Amino acid sequence: MAIRITDECINCGACEPECPNNAIYEGAVDWKASDGTALKGKVVMKSGLMIDADAPQEPVSDDVYFIVTDKCTECMGFHEEPQCAAVCPVDCCIPDEDHVESEESLLQKKAFLHGE
């Protein structure tokens, strides 16, 4: 499953540079599918969202850091555990029960994001 950041986030930013998919953004900041990935042009994300990979998308949260579910692979294929959760000083990076995914699905998402 993807990871989400709860509203207990203190906006320290420790998680953002740790994400191998550039799936973490500061609150109120637009995100792009192409940030940190091999995606270009029109793409259909895992959720079915059809977007231009280089076009800015609306922030998921205006108040705290957030994780773009379509870009989160729980660090599968990169690390043994989600790096955002490993470095979070207040333990607000938790599994997103609304987006449960198998290891195989997360690895397929990684391959999609990075053109493998």
N, C-alpha and C positions, 0 to 999 in steps of 0.2 A: 504494500500500500504506500501511497505517498505520505510525506511528512507535512504537518501544518504547524504554524506558529500561533500560539495562543495569545490572547490579549494581555497576558502577564509579561509579555516581552518588554524589556527595559530599553530597547533601541540601541544596544551597545554596538551592534554591527559585527560581532565576532563570527557569526555564521556565514555571512555573505561571501567572503573570499574563500571559504572552505568548500563551496559547492562546485563540483566538477562539471555541472550542466548550466551554470549561471541561472539557476532557477529561483534564487533568492534576491529580493529587491527591497529597498527601503520603502517605507510607507509613503503613499502618494506619488510614487515614481512610476511612470509608464514602463512597461516591459516589452521586449521583442523576442520572438521565437528564435531569431538568428543570434542573439547574444550568447556567445560561448558555445555555439553549435555549428553544424555544417548546413543547417537549413537555409534555403534561399527561395525566393519567389513564392508562388502560391503553394501552401501546404495544408494538409488536413491533419490536425493534431489528434492524439489518441481519443480525446473526448468527443471528436467529431467537429470541433471548431475549425472552420475553414478561414484561413487568414493569409495575408502576405507576411512572410517571415520577417521582413525588414520594417513593417509598419508598427508604430507604437500602439500598444494595447492598454486599455484602462487598468489602473492599479487594482489589485484584489483588496487592498486595505489602504486607508488613508492615514491610519494612526500608528501602526507598527509594521515592522518588517513582515514580508509575506513570501510564501513559496508558490510558484506557478505549478499547479498539479500536473499539467501536461508536460512539464520539463523535469519533474522530480522522479528519479529512479532509485531513491533511497541509497544512493552511491553504489548501487549494484554494478559490478564489473569494474569498479574503481577501488573501493575500500571494503573492509569487512563489516563496517557499520556506518550509518548515516553520520557524516562529519558535522553537520549542523548541531545535531543532538549531542555529539561528543564534546563540542566546545562551548555550548550554551551554559552560561553561569547560573541561569535561573530555571533550567529544565523546561523551557516552554516550546521546544521543538519535539512534537509528539506524533505518533502515528495518526493519520487521518482516517478515521473509521468510515467516512463517507466515500473513500476512494481506495478500496481494498484491491490489491493486485498481486498476482503470483510472482515468484522469482523469475519465471520464464517470461512473463509479460513485461516485467521491469527491464530485463535484458533486451527484449525486443524494442522497447522504447529507447534504450540507450543506443542501440544500433541505428534506429531511425534518426535520432537526434544528431548522431555523429557520423552518419554516412558510411556505416560499416556493413 
